[in-house]
Protein backbone atom coordinates (compact mmCIF):
# COMPACT_ATOMS: atom_id res chain seq x y z
CA UNK A 1 0.00 0.00 0.00
CA UNK A 2 1.46 3.30 -1.04
CA UNK A 3 1.98 6.13 1.39
CA UNK A 4 -0.65 8.25 -0.31
CA UNK A 5 -3.33 5.56 -0.06
CA UNK A 6 -2.48 5.04 3.59
CA UNK A 7 -2.85 8.73 4.33
CA UNK A 8 -6.17 8.88 2.47
CA UNK A 9 -7.43 5.86 4.40
CA UNK A 10 -6.50 7.40 7.74
CA UNK A 11 -8.08 10.71 6.76
CA UNK A 12 -11.27 8.84 5.94
CA UNK A 13 -11.26 7.11 9.34
CA UNK A 14 -10.68 10.45 11.08
CA UNK A 15 -13.64 11.95 9.26
CA UNK A 16 -15.92 8.98 9.85
CA UNK A 17 -15.03 8.75 13.53
CA UNK A 18 -15.52 12.46 14.17
CA UNK A 19 -18.79 12.64 12.24
CA UNK A 20 -21.06 11.49 15.14
CA UNK A 21 -19.51 14.12 17.39
CA UNK A 22 -19.96 16.80 14.74
CA UNK A 23 -23.58 15.76 14.37
CA UNK A 24 -24.10 16.06 18.14
CA UNK A 25 -22.55 19.52 18.19
CA UNK A 26 -24.68 20.54 15.24
CA UNK A 27 -27.81 19.28 16.99
CA UNK A 28 -26.75 21.13 20.12
CA UNK A 29 -26.31 24.35 18.15
CA UNK A 30 -29.76 24.04 16.58
CA UNK A 31 -31.42 22.93 19.84
CA UNK A 32 -32.33 19.60 18.27
CA UNK A 33 -31.16 17.17 20.97
CA UNK A 34 -34.69 16.13 21.83
CA UNK A 35 -36.78 16.33 24.98
CA UNK A 36 -34.12 14.83 27.26
CA UNK A 37 -30.86 16.17 25.76
CA UNK A 38 -28.47 14.90 28.44
CA UNK A 39 -29.85 11.39 28.17
CA UNK A 40 -29.65 11.58 24.38
CA UNK A 41 -26.03 12.78 24.38
CA UNK A 42 -24.95 10.16 26.93
CA UNK A 43 -26.55 7.36 24.95
CA UNK A 44 -25.21 8.54 21.61
CA UNK A 45 -21.65 8.79 22.94
CA UNK A 46 -21.96 5.38 24.58
CA UNK A 47 -23.28 3.85 21.38
CA UNK A 48 -20.39 5.23 19.33
CA UNK A 49 -17.84 4.09 21.90
CA UNK A 50 -19.05 0.53 21.47
CA UNK A 51 -19.33 0.78 17.70
CA UNK A 52 -15.79 2.10 17.26
CA UNK A 53 -14.42 -0.38 19.79
CA UNK A 54 -16.03 -3.23 17.88
CA UNK A 55 -14.69 -1.76 14.63
CA UNK A 56 -11.16 -1.83 16.06
CA UNK A 57 -11.74 -5.42 17.16
CA UNK A 58 -12.85 -6.44 13.68
CA UNK A 59 -9.59 -5.59 11.88
CA UNK A 60 -7.85 -8.85 12.81
CA UNK A 61 -10.88 -11.05 12.03
CA UNK A 62 -11.01 -9.41 8.58
CA UNK A 63 -7.43 -10.48 8.03
CA UNK A 64 -8.11 -14.00 9.31
CA UNK A 65 -11.22 -14.42 7.16
CA UNK A 66 -10.22 -12.74 3.93
CA UNK A 67 -6.46 -12.61 4.11
CA UNK A 68 -6.40 -8.84 3.63
CA UNK A 69 -4.17 -6.80 5.84
CA UNK A 70 -4.29 -3.16 4.71
CA UNK A 71 -6.83 -2.42 7.48
CA UNK A 72 -4.45 -3.55 10.23
CA UNK A 73 -2.84 -0.12 10.31
CA UNK A 74 -6.17 1.35 11.47
CA UNK A 75 -6.32 -0.55 14.75
CA UNK A 76 -4.49 2.07 16.78
CA UNK A 77 -6.53 4.96 15.35
CA UNK A 78 -9.84 3.19 15.99
CA UNK A 79 -8.78 2.15 19.48
CA UNK A 80 -7.86 5.72 20.34
CA UNK A 81 -11.18 6.99 19.00
CA UNK A 82 -13.01 4.43 21.14
CA UNK A 83 -11.11 5.79 24.14
CA UNK A 84 -11.96 9.34 23.04
CA UNK A 85 -15.71 8.61 22.88
CA UNK A 86 -15.61 6.65 26.15
CA UNK A 87 -13.98 9.65 27.84
CA UNK A 88 -16.62 12.01 26.44
CA UNK A 89 -19.36 9.62 27.58
CA UNK A 90 -17.84 9.56 31.07
CA UNK A 91 -17.39 13.36 31.16
CA UNK A 92 -21.02 13.92 30.23
CA UNK A 93 -22.02 11.59 33.05
CA UNK A 94 -19.90 13.57 35.54
CA UNK A 95 -20.64 17.09 34.36
CA UNK A 96 -24.03 17.16 32.69
CA UNK A 97 -25.79 14.22 34.33
CA UNK A 98 -24.59 14.44 37.92
CA UNK A 99 -22.94 17.86 37.94
CA UNK A 100 -19.97 16.78 40.11
CA UNK A 101 -22.15 15.08 42.71
CA UNK A 102 -19.13 12.98 43.75
CA UNK A 103 -20.67 11.10 46.72
CA UNK A 104 -23.57 9.95 44.58
CA UNK A 105 -21.34 9.02 41.64
CA UNK A 106 -18.80 7.12 43.73
CA UNK A 107 -21.60 5.28 45.49
CA UNK A 108 -23.04 4.39 42.09
CA UNK A 109 -19.71 3.10 40.79
CA UNK A 110 -19.55 0.57 43.60
CA UNK A 111 -23.24 -0.17 44.00
CA UNK A 112 -24.57 -0.36 40.42
CA UNK A 113 -23.10 -3.29 38.51
CA UNK A 114 -23.59 -1.65 35.12
CA UNK A 115 -21.66 1.41 36.25
CA UNK A 116 -19.00 -0.77 37.88
CA UNK A 117 -18.26 -2.64 34.66
CA UNK A 118 -18.44 0.53 32.58
CA UNK A 119 -15.97 2.22 34.88
CA UNK A 120 -13.70 -0.86 34.75
CA UNK A 121 -13.77 -0.83 30.94
CA UNK A 122 -12.80 2.84 30.82
CA UNK A 123 -10.05 2.35 33.40
CA UNK A 124 -8.57 -0.54 31.42
CA UNK A 125 -8.63 1.59 28.27
CA UNK A 126 -6.30 4.13 29.87
CA UNK A 127 -3.07 2.03 29.84
CA UNK A 128 -3.82 0.94 26.30
CA UNK A 129 -4.21 4.52 25.13
CA UNK A 130 -1.08 5.54 27.06
CA UNK A 131 1.02 2.82 25.43
CA UNK A 132 -0.31 3.32 21.94
CA UNK A 133 2.73 5.19 20.61
CA UNK A 134 5.44 3.44 18.62
CA UNK A 135 7.95 4.54 21.20
CA UNK A 136 6.01 2.81 23.97
CA UNK A 137 5.83 -0.36 21.89
CA UNK A 138 9.62 -0.29 21.66
CA UNK A 139 10.06 0.55 25.31
CA UNK A 140 7.80 -2.24 26.50
CA UNK A 141 9.09 -4.71 23.95
CA UNK A 142 6.80 -6.28 21.39
CA UNK A 143 5.89 -9.34 23.45
CA UNK A 144 5.00 -7.37 26.60
CA UNK A 145 3.13 -4.79 24.60
CA UNK A 146 1.07 -7.45 22.86
CA UNK A 147 0.34 -9.13 26.17
CA UNK A 148 -0.86 -5.82 27.67
CA UNK A 149 -3.03 -5.00 24.69
CA UNK A 150 -4.86 -8.33 25.01
CA UNK A 151 -6.84 -6.34 27.62
CA UNK A 152 -8.92 -5.01 24.78
CA UNK A 153 -10.90 -8.28 24.77
CA UNK A 154 -11.82 -7.77 28.44
CA UNK A 155 -12.72 -4.17 27.65
CA UNK A 156 -15.04 -5.30 24.84
CA UNK A 157 -16.81 -7.75 27.13
CA UNK A 158 -17.15 -5.20 29.96
CA UNK A 159 -18.42 -2.53 27.57
CA UNK A 160 -21.14 -4.77 26.18
CA UNK A 161 -22.08 -5.93 29.71
CA UNK A 162 -22.38 -2.27 30.72
CA UNK A 163 -25.02 -1.77 28.05
CA UNK A 164 -26.74 -5.13 28.65
CA UNK A 165 -27.16 -4.44 32.35
CA UNK A 166 -28.49 -0.92 32.05
CA UNK A 167 -30.98 -1.48 29.24
CA UNK A 168 -34.62 -1.92 30.10
CA UNK A 169 -36.62 -4.92 29.01
CA UNK A 170 -37.60 -4.98 25.37
CA UNK A 171 -34.61 -2.95 24.20
CA UNK A 172 -32.66 -5.26 21.89
CA UNK A 173 -29.70 -3.09 20.88
CA UNK A 174 -27.31 -4.40 23.55
CA UNK A 175 -27.95 -7.95 22.36
CA UNK A 176 -26.84 -6.97 18.86
CA UNK A 177 -23.61 -5.63 20.28
CA UNK A 178 -23.19 -8.85 22.24
CA UNK A 179 -23.74 -10.93 19.10
CA UNK A 180 -21.25 -8.82 17.13
CA UNK A 181 -18.64 -9.12 19.89
CA UNK A 182 -19.31 -12.85 20.13
CA UNK A 183 -18.70 -13.30 16.41
CA UNK A 184 -15.50 -11.24 16.46
CA UNK A 185 -14.10 -13.08 19.46
CA UNK A 186 -15.06 -16.51 18.16
CA UNK A 187 -13.24 -15.87 14.87
CA UNK A 188 -10.14 -15.19 16.96
CA UNK A 189 -10.83 -18.16 19.17
CA UNK A 190 -11.09 -20.32 16.05
CA UNK A 191 -7.73 -19.02 14.90
CA UNK A 192 -6.15 -19.57 18.31
CA UNK A 193 -7.36 -23.13 18.60
CA UNK A 194 -6.18 -23.84 15.06
CA UNK A 195 -2.78 -22.39 15.81
CA UNK A 196 -2.60 -24.19 19.13
CA UNK A 197 -3.47 -27.48 17.49
CA UNK A 198 -0.88 -26.85 14.79
CA UNK A 199 1.78 -26.08 17.34
CA UNK A 200 0.97 -29.25 19.21
CA UNK A 201 1.16 -31.24 16.01
CA UNK A 202 4.50 -29.66 15.22
CA UNK A 203 5.74 -30.45 18.67
CA UNK A 204 4.55 -34.04 18.29
CA UNK A 205 6.28 -34.29 14.90
CA UNK A 206 9.40 -32.80 16.41
CA UNK A 207 9.45 -35.31 19.21
CA UNK A 208 8.97 -38.12 16.69
CA UNK A 209 11.90 -36.79 14.74
CA UNK A 210 13.90 -36.70 17.91
CA UNK A 211 13.09 -40.35 18.54
CA UNK A 212 14.43 -41.31 15.13
CA UNK A 213 17.52 -39.28 15.77
CA UNK A 214 18.10 -41.08 19.05
CA UNK A 215 17.83 -44.46 17.37
CA UNK A 216 20.14 -43.22 14.66
CA UNK A 217 22.62 -42.08 17.26
CA UNK A 218 22.54 -45.44 19.03
CA UNK A 219 22.98 -47.25 15.73
CA UNK A 220 25.85 -45.03 14.77
CA UNK A 221 27.47 -45.66 18.12
CA UNK A 222 27.11 -49.40 17.69
CA UNK A 223 28.51 -49.19 14.17
CA UNK A 224 31.37 -47.09 15.36
CA UNK A 225 32.10 -49.59 18.08
CA UNK A 226 32.03 -52.37 15.56
CA UNK A 227 34.25 -50.37 13.29
CA UNK A 228 36.70 -49.62 16.06
CA UNK A 229 36.81 -53.21 17.13
CA UNK A 230 37.35 -54.17 13.55
CA UNK A 231 40.12 -51.67 13.36
CA UNK A 232 41.83 -52.83 16.47
CA UNK A 233 41.64 -56.50 15.62
CA UNK A 234 43.46 -56.86 12.27
CA UNK A 235 42.01 -59.37 9.84
CA UNK A 236 44.10 -62.47 9.85
CA UNK A 237 46.49 -63.03 6.94
CA UNK A 238 46.11 -59.55 5.34
CA UNK A 239 47.68 -56.13 5.50
CA UNK A 240 46.23 -53.92 8.19
CA UNK A 241 43.59 -51.46 6.92
CA UNK A 242 43.41 -48.35 9.09
CA UNK A 243 41.22 -45.28 8.88
CA UNK A 244 43.16 -42.21 7.81
CA UNK A 245 46.03 -44.25 6.53
CA UNK A 246 46.92 -44.48 2.82
CA UNK A 247 45.32 -47.43 1.20
CA UNK A 248 47.64 -50.33 0.31
CA UNK A 249 48.72 -50.77 -3.28
CA UNK A 250 46.28 -52.81 -5.35
CA UNK A 251 48.13 -55.95 -6.28
CA UNK A 252 47.65 -59.53 -7.26
CA UNK A 253 44.50 -58.97 -9.32
CA UNK A 254 44.22 -59.79 -13.00
CA UNK A 255 43.34 -56.63 -14.96
CA UNK A 256 40.45 -57.30 -17.36
CA UNK A 257 39.75 -54.24 -19.48
CA UNK A 258 42.45 -51.75 -18.69
CA UNK A 259 46.14 -51.60 -18.08
CA UNK A 260 46.96 -52.11 -14.37
CA UNK A 261 45.90 -49.08 -12.25
CA UNK A 262 48.13 -47.69 -9.57
CA UNK A 263 47.24 -45.63 -6.52
CA UNK A 264 49.47 -42.80 -7.63
CA UNK A 265 47.61 -42.67 -10.95
CA UNK A 266 44.21 -42.48 -9.12
CA UNK A 267 45.32 -39.79 -6.73
CA UNK A 268 43.06 -36.73 -6.90
CA UNK A 269 40.26 -38.59 -8.72
CA UNK A 270 36.96 -39.87 -7.54
CA UNK A 271 37.06 -43.59 -7.30
CA UNK A 272 33.93 -45.67 -7.36
CA UNK A 273 34.56 -49.05 -5.95
CA UNK A 274 32.13 -51.74 -7.01
CA UNK A 275 32.30 -55.18 -5.52
CA UNK A 276 30.89 -57.92 -7.61
CA UNK A 277 31.37 -61.54 -8.20
CA UNK A 278 30.21 -64.16 -10.67
CA UNK A 279 29.75 -67.77 -10.39
CA UNK B 1 -76.17 -0.85 21.50
CA UNK B 2 -75.42 2.60 22.70
CA UNK B 3 -76.57 5.70 20.88
CA UNK B 4 -74.13 8.50 21.34
CA UNK B 5 -75.57 11.94 21.89
CA UNK B 6 -73.75 15.10 21.07
CA UNK B 7 -72.87 17.26 24.07
CA UNK B 8 -74.89 20.46 24.47
CA UNK B 9 -71.99 22.66 23.42
CA UNK B 10 -69.88 21.27 20.65
CA UNK B 11 -66.37 21.17 22.03
CA UNK B 12 -64.98 21.83 18.58
CA UNK B 13 -66.53 25.29 18.63
CA UNK B 14 -64.40 26.48 21.51
CA UNK B 15 -60.77 27.42 21.11
CA UNK B 16 -58.92 26.49 24.20
CA UNK B 17 -56.53 29.00 25.70
CA UNK B 18 -53.60 26.61 25.88
CA UNK B 19 -54.21 25.62 22.29
CA UNK B 20 -54.21 29.29 21.46
CA UNK B 21 -50.91 29.64 23.30
CA UNK B 22 -49.49 26.76 21.32
CA UNK B 23 -50.42 28.24 17.97
CA UNK B 24 -46.82 29.27 17.40
CA UNK B 25 -45.52 25.74 17.62
CA UNK B 26 -48.19 24.67 15.14
CA UNK B 27 -47.10 27.46 12.82
CA UNK B 28 -43.44 26.49 13.17
CA UNK B 29 -44.35 22.87 12.52
CA UNK B 30 -46.32 23.87 9.43
CA UNK B 31 -43.46 26.05 8.21
CA UNK B 32 -40.95 23.27 8.78
CA UNK B 33 -43.21 20.92 6.83
CA UNK B 34 -43.48 23.42 3.99
CA UNK B 35 -39.72 23.97 3.90
CA UNK B 36 -38.81 20.31 4.21
CA UNK B 37 -36.84 19.46 1.09
CA UNK B 38 -37.54 15.74 1.02
CA UNK B 39 -40.64 13.60 0.96
CA UNK B 40 -40.69 11.52 4.16
CA UNK B 41 -41.77 14.29 6.53
CA UNK B 42 -44.75 15.05 4.31
CA UNK B 43 -45.51 11.44 3.48
CA UNK B 44 -45.65 10.33 7.13
CA UNK B 45 -49.25 10.24 8.33
CA UNK B 46 -49.76 13.23 10.54
CA UNK B 47 -51.41 12.62 13.91
CA UNK B 48 -55.04 13.68 14.05
CA UNK B 49 -55.50 17.26 15.17
CA UNK B 50 -56.14 17.41 18.90
CA UNK B 51 -59.62 18.31 20.03
CA UNK B 52 -59.98 20.86 22.78
CA UNK B 53 -61.53 19.58 26.01
CA UNK B 54 -63.19 21.95 28.41
CA UNK B 55 -62.49 21.63 32.12
CA UNK B 56 -62.39 23.91 35.09
CA UNK B 57 -59.03 24.12 36.84
CA UNK B 58 -59.12 22.68 40.35
CA UNK B 59 -56.98 25.08 42.38
CA UNK B 60 -56.51 22.46 45.11
CA UNK B 61 -54.23 20.47 42.81
CA UNK B 62 -51.44 22.67 41.60
CA UNK B 63 -47.65 22.30 41.51
CA UNK B 64 -45.29 25.16 42.25
CA UNK B 65 -43.06 24.34 39.30
CA UNK B 66 -44.09 25.35 35.79
CA UNK B 67 -45.75 22.66 33.67
CA UNK B 68 -43.58 20.74 31.20
CA UNK B 69 -43.93 21.87 27.59
CA UNK B 70 -46.84 20.25 25.76
CA UNK B 71 -44.48 19.20 22.98
CA UNK B 72 -42.33 17.29 25.49
CA UNK B 73 -45.34 15.64 27.11
CA UNK B 74 -46.61 14.36 23.76
CA UNK B 75 -43.29 13.33 22.17
CA UNK B 76 -41.34 11.77 25.03
CA UNK B 77 -42.94 8.99 27.00
CA UNK B 78 -43.09 5.26 27.51
CA UNK B 79 -45.99 3.42 25.93
CA UNK B 80 -44.67 -0.04 25.09
CA UNK B 81 -47.79 -0.79 23.05
CA UNK B 82 -46.26 1.44 20.38
CA UNK B 83 -42.62 0.50 20.94
CA UNK B 84 -39.86 0.56 23.53
CA UNK B 85 -38.31 3.88 22.51
CA UNK B 86 -39.65 7.10 23.90
CA UNK B 87 -40.33 8.61 20.49
CA UNK B 88 -42.25 5.52 19.29
CA UNK B 89 -45.59 6.51 20.86
CA UNK B 90 -45.75 9.90 19.11
CA UNK B 91 -44.44 8.42 15.86
CA UNK B 92 -46.95 5.57 15.73
CA UNK B 93 -49.89 7.17 17.56
CA UNK B 94 -51.97 7.35 14.38
CA UNK B 95 -52.44 3.56 14.42
CA UNK B 96 -54.69 3.77 17.50
CA UNK B 97 -58.39 4.47 16.99
CA UNK B 98 -59.76 5.93 20.23
CA UNK B 99 -63.38 5.92 18.99
CA UNK B 100 -65.59 3.94 19.20
CA UNK B 101 -64.30 2.64 22.54
CA UNK B 102 -65.90 0.72 25.34
CA UNK B 103 -64.78 0.06 28.88
CA UNK B 104 -65.93 -3.10 30.62
CA UNK B 105 -66.40 -2.54 34.34
CA UNK B 106 -66.95 -5.84 36.11
CA UNK B 107 -65.77 -8.29 38.73
CA UNK B 108 -66.87 -7.96 42.33
CA UNK B 109 -69.38 -5.17 41.76
CA UNK B 110 -73.14 -4.91 42.16
CA UNK B 111 -73.61 -3.23 38.77
CA UNK B 112 -71.19 -4.58 36.18
CA UNK B 113 -71.56 -2.86 32.85
CA UNK B 114 -69.77 -2.14 29.59
CA UNK B 115 -69.74 1.58 28.99
CA UNK B 116 -69.04 3.68 25.96
CA UNK B 117 -66.14 5.97 26.75
CA UNK B 118 -68.21 9.06 25.97
CA UNK B 119 -70.71 7.93 28.58
CA UNK B 120 -68.03 7.37 31.23
CA UNK B 121 -66.68 10.81 30.48
CA UNK B 122 -69.90 12.35 31.76
CA UNK B 123 -69.90 10.59 35.14
CA UNK B 124 -68.15 13.42 36.87
CA UNK B 125 -67.50 17.07 36.19
CA UNK B 126 -64.20 17.22 34.30
CA UNK B 127 -61.55 19.21 36.09
CA UNK B 128 -57.98 20.19 35.34
CA UNK B 129 -55.35 19.12 37.86
CA UNK B 130 -51.64 19.79 37.66
CA UNK B 131 -49.70 16.74 38.86
CA UNK B 132 -46.06 15.74 39.02
CA UNK B 133 -45.23 12.64 37.01
CA UNK B 134 -42.19 10.62 38.06
CA UNK B 135 -40.97 7.91 35.72
CA UNK B 136 -39.24 4.90 37.27
CA UNK B 137 -36.34 5.59 34.88
CA UNK B 138 -35.43 8.79 36.69
CA UNK B 139 -37.04 11.62 34.73
CA UNK B 140 -40.12 13.65 35.62
CA UNK B 141 -42.65 16.11 34.26
CA UNK B 142 -45.42 18.40 35.46
CA UNK B 143 -48.64 17.85 33.53
CA UNK B 144 -52.07 19.48 33.62
CA UNK B 145 -54.42 16.50 33.28
CA UNK B 146 -58.18 16.60 32.69
CA UNK B 147 -60.46 14.07 34.30
CA UNK B 148 -62.38 13.28 37.46
CA UNK B 149 -61.58 11.17 40.53
CA UNK B 150 -61.79 7.46 39.76
CA UNK B 151 -63.81 7.18 42.99
CA UNK B 152 -66.81 8.67 41.18
CA UNK B 153 -66.92 5.74 38.77
CA UNK B 154 -66.20 3.19 41.50
CA UNK B 155 -69.11 4.41 43.63
CA UNK B 156 -71.42 4.15 40.64
CA UNK B 157 -70.72 0.44 40.09
CA UNK B 158 -70.89 -0.41 43.83
CA UNK B 159 -68.03 -2.82 44.61
CA UNK B 160 -69.02 -5.68 46.93
CA UNK B 161 -67.41 -6.16 50.33
CA UNK B 162 -65.13 -8.82 48.82
CA UNK B 163 -63.52 -6.40 46.37
CA UNK B 164 -60.07 -5.41 47.63
CA UNK B 165 -58.19 -4.58 44.46
CA UNK B 166 -58.89 -2.93 41.13
CA UNK B 167 -57.29 -4.22 37.95
CA UNK B 168 -56.86 -2.07 34.82
CA UNK B 169 -56.40 -3.74 31.45
CA UNK B 170 -55.11 -1.94 28.38
CA UNK B 171 -56.37 -2.75 24.89
CA UNK B 172 -54.64 -5.67 23.19
CA UNK B 173 -54.76 -5.19 19.43
CA UNK B 174 -51.82 -5.98 17.19
CA UNK B 175 -53.18 -3.71 14.45
CA UNK B 176 -53.62 -0.65 16.63
CA UNK B 177 -50.61 -1.29 18.86
CA UNK B 178 -47.65 -2.31 16.66
CA UNK B 179 -45.46 -2.71 19.76
CA UNK B 180 -47.53 -5.74 20.76
CA UNK B 181 -46.57 -7.66 17.63
CA UNK B 182 -44.01 -10.38 18.27
CA UNK B 183 -40.61 -9.20 17.11
CA UNK B 184 -37.51 -11.01 15.98
CA UNK B 185 -37.50 -14.71 17.00
CA UNK B 186 -41.04 -14.10 18.36
CA UNK B 187 -39.68 -12.13 21.30
CA UNK B 188 -42.20 -9.77 22.76
CA UNK B 189 -41.17 -6.85 24.91
CA UNK B 190 -43.89 -7.56 27.48
CA UNK B 191 -46.78 -9.91 28.20
CA UNK B 192 -49.89 -8.47 26.57
CA UNK B 193 -52.35 -7.12 27.43
CA UNK B 194 -50.83 -4.63 29.84
CA UNK B 195 -52.31 -5.10 33.29
CA UNK B 196 -51.98 -2.72 36.19
CA UNK B 197 -53.61 -2.66 39.59
CA UNK B 198 -54.29 -0.70 42.72
CA UNK B 199 -55.53 -1.51 46.16
CA UNK B 200 -59.18 -0.43 46.45
CA UNK B 201 -58.32 2.32 48.95
CA UNK B 202 -55.64 3.59 46.55
CA UNK B 203 -58.15 3.60 43.72
CA UNK B 204 -60.61 5.51 45.90
CA UNK B 205 -57.98 8.05 46.98
CA UNK B 206 -59.17 11.45 45.68
CA UNK B 207 -55.82 12.00 43.89
CA UNK B 208 -56.40 9.00 41.60
CA UNK B 209 -57.70 10.55 38.43
CA UNK B 210 -59.66 8.89 35.63
CA UNK B 211 -58.18 10.92 32.82
CA UNK B 212 -59.51 11.96 29.40
CA UNK B 213 -57.33 14.90 28.48
CA UNK B 214 -54.26 17.02 29.09
CA UNK B 215 -53.32 20.61 28.46
CA UNK B 216 -56.90 21.57 27.58
CA UNK B 217 -57.10 18.90 24.91
CA UNK B 218 -58.52 15.47 24.45
CA UNK B 219 -55.89 12.90 25.47
CA UNK B 220 -53.49 12.41 22.54
CA UNK B 221 -53.26 8.77 21.40
CA UNK B 222 -49.65 8.51 22.52
CA UNK B 223 -50.59 9.51 26.06
CA UNK B 224 -53.18 6.76 26.56
CA UNK B 225 -56.31 7.81 24.65
CA UNK B 226 -59.15 7.69 25.14
CA UNK B 227 -59.11 6.95 28.85
CA UNK B 228 -56.37 6.26 31.38
CA UNK B 229 -55.71 6.59 35.06
CA UNK B 230 -53.17 8.92 36.65
CA UNK B 231 -51.80 7.92 40.06
CA UNK B 232 -49.39 10.76 40.81
CA UNK B 233 -47.65 9.33 43.90
CA UNK B 234 -46.59 6.17 42.07
CA UNK B 235 -44.09 5.65 39.27
CA UNK B 236 -45.61 6.40 35.88
CA UNK B 237 -45.97 2.80 34.72
CA UNK B 238 -48.59 2.22 37.44
CA UNK B 239 -50.98 4.52 35.57
CA UNK B 240 -52.60 2.27 32.95
CA UNK B 241 -53.35 3.77 29.54
CA UNK B 242 -55.98 3.11 26.84
CA UNK B 243 -58.06 1.14 29.32
CA UNK B 244 -60.68 -1.36 28.08
CA UNK B 245 -61.45 -3.10 31.35
CA UNK B 246 -61.68 -2.18 35.01
CA UNK B 247 -62.15 -5.28 37.13
CA UNK B 248 -62.72 -5.50 40.87
CA UNK B 249 -61.04 -8.51 42.47
CA UNK B 250 -60.29 -9.98 45.89
CA UNK B 251 -56.67 -10.94 45.25
CA UNK B 252 -53.77 -8.69 44.36
CA UNK B 253 -53.56 -8.59 40.56
CA UNK B 254 -50.38 -9.83 38.88
CA UNK B 255 -49.23 -6.73 37.03
CA UNK B 256 -47.33 -6.74 33.76
CA UNK B 257 -44.05 -5.24 34.96
CA UNK B 258 -44.15 -7.39 38.07
CA UNK B 259 -44.29 -10.42 35.77
CA UNK B 260 -41.49 -9.04 33.60
CA UNK B 261 -39.05 -8.27 36.42
CA UNK B 262 -40.45 -9.02 39.89
CA UNK B 263 -37.34 -7.83 41.74
CA UNK B 264 -37.41 -4.45 40.00
CA UNK B 265 -41.06 -3.47 39.72
CA UNK B 266 -43.23 -4.25 42.70
CA UNK B 267 -47.01 -4.00 43.00
CA UNK B 268 -46.87 -0.79 45.02
CA UNK B 269 -44.14 1.11 43.16
CA UNK B 270 -44.68 4.22 45.23
CA UNK B 271 -42.24 7.01 44.42
CA UNK B 272 -39.66 6.70 47.18
CA UNK B 273 -36.20 8.33 47.11
CA UNK B 274 -35.00 5.97 49.86
CA UNK B 275 -35.78 2.75 48.00
CA UNK B 276 -33.56 2.27 44.97
CA UNK B 277 -34.37 0.47 41.81
CA UNK B 278 -31.99 -2.52 41.95
CA UNK B 279 -30.00 -1.09 39.06
CA UNK B 280 -30.08 2.63 39.79
CA UNK B 281 -30.71 5.17 42.51
CA UNK B 282 -34.12 6.81 42.86
CA UNK B 283 -32.82 9.61 45.09
CA UNK B 284 -32.77 12.18 42.31
CA UNK B 285 -34.58 12.84 39.07
CA UNK B 286 -34.22 14.98 35.97
CA UNK B 287 -37.19 17.23 35.42
CA UNK B 288 -37.65 17.45 31.67
CA UNK B 289 -36.58 20.92 30.57
CA UNK B 290 -34.20 21.42 33.49
CA UNK B 291 -30.44 21.05 33.60
CA UNK B 292 -29.64 20.02 37.17
CA UNK B 293 -31.10 16.92 38.77
CA UNK B 294 -33.51 17.57 41.59
CA UNK B 295 -34.17 15.54 44.70
CA UNK B 296 -37.04 13.10 44.39
CA UNK B 297 -39.79 13.72 46.92
CA UNK B 298 -41.34 11.04 49.12
CA UNK B 299 -44.53 9.83 47.41
CA UNK B 300 -43.63 12.31 44.67
CA UNK B 301 -44.61 15.18 46.98
CA UNK B 302 -48.02 13.73 47.87
CA UNK B 303 -47.02 12.28 51.25
CA UNK B 304 -49.55 14.41 53.15
CA UNK B 305 -52.41 12.84 51.22
CA UNK B 306 -51.26 9.24 50.85
CA UNK B 307 -48.66 8.32 53.50
CA UNK B 308 -51.35 7.22 55.97
CA UNK B 309 -52.43 4.43 53.60
CA UNK B 310 -49.04 2.78 54.09
CA UNK B 311 -48.67 3.34 57.83
CA UNK B 312 -46.80 0.46 59.46
CA UNK B 313 -45.81 -1.07 56.12
CA UNK B 314 -42.19 -1.86 55.31
CA UNK B 315 -41.81 0.17 52.13
CA UNK B 316 -38.46 -1.48 51.35
CA UNK B 317 -40.19 -4.84 51.19
CA UNK B 318 -43.37 -3.53 49.59
CA UNK B 319 -41.57 -1.63 46.83
Interface residues (C-beta under 8 A of the other chain):
Chain A: X34 X35 X36 X38 X39 X96 X97 X98 X99 X101 X104 X107 X108 X111 X112 X113 X114 X165 X166 X168 X169 X170 X171 X172
Chain B: X71 X72 X75 X76 X80 X84 X85 X86 X87 X137 X139 X183 X184 X187 X189 X190 X260 X261 X279 X280 X281 X283 X284 X286 X288 X291 X292 X293
